[in-house]
Amino acid sequence: MRPVLQGLDDVAWHAVDHAYGPALDTPGHLRALLSDDPEVVAGAIGDLDRTIHEEGGFVCPAATAVLPFLAEVVPLLREDHRAAVLDLVARIADDGENAEQVDDGWHAAWVKAEPVLGRSSG
């Protein structure tokens, strides 16, 4: 079995934008999802929501970069945290279908992640 979040440090986060510019803080938020402290996990979910989900119908490159890692982590989360992450992903996916600006890689990333995330919602 491969380690969780393998490849996270291989992403050029300095070149991937979220709502506030380069997504340099994003790997830390993803790692925090694996914390044993529920408050740390909830904070990380809030941070990801604030940075990778841009209300107003834009899917940023960071959302695309984060999606495979979220698909990997979601099954490991306790139920309330899993539901919060799935809600975040559902809102981004909705924007991916309806927004005027969608990161070029979003649709391919969604096709790969959606089956895994769908299994995690049940």
ZIMO-V906003 format. One record per residue. OMEGA is omega in radians with two decimals (* if undefined). Layout:
# ZIMO-V906003
omega
OMEGA
OMEGA
This chain:
# ZIMO-V906003
omega
-3.12
3.12
3.11
3.13
3.06
-3.13
-3.12
-3.12
3.10
3.13
3.10
-3.04
3.11
-3.12
-3.13
-3.10
2.91
-3.03
-3.05
-3.14
-3.11
-3.02
-3.10
-3.14
-3.03
3.11
3.10
3.10
3.13
3.11
-3.12
3.08
-3.11
-3.12
3.03
-3.12
-3.11
3.13
3.09
3.13
3.13
3.09
3.13
3.10
3.10
3.11
3.11
3.12
-3.10
-3.01
-3.06
3.07
-3.12
3.11
-3.11
2.98
3.05
3.07
-3.05
3.12
3.14
3.10
3.11
-3.11
-3.08
-2.98
-3.13
3.12
3.07
3.12
3.13
-3.03
-3.04
-3.12
-3.11
-3.05
3.03
-2.93
-3.09
3.10
3.10
3.14
-3.14
3.13
3.12
3.07
3.10
-3.12
3.13
3.11
3.10
3.13
3.08
3.07
3.13
3.11
-2.96
-3.03
3.07
-3.13
3.14
3.10
-3.07
-3.09
-3.02
-3.02
3.11
3.11
-3.13
3.13
3.14
-3.02
-3.02
3.12
3.12
-3.12
3.09
3.08
-3.08
-3.07
-3.06
*
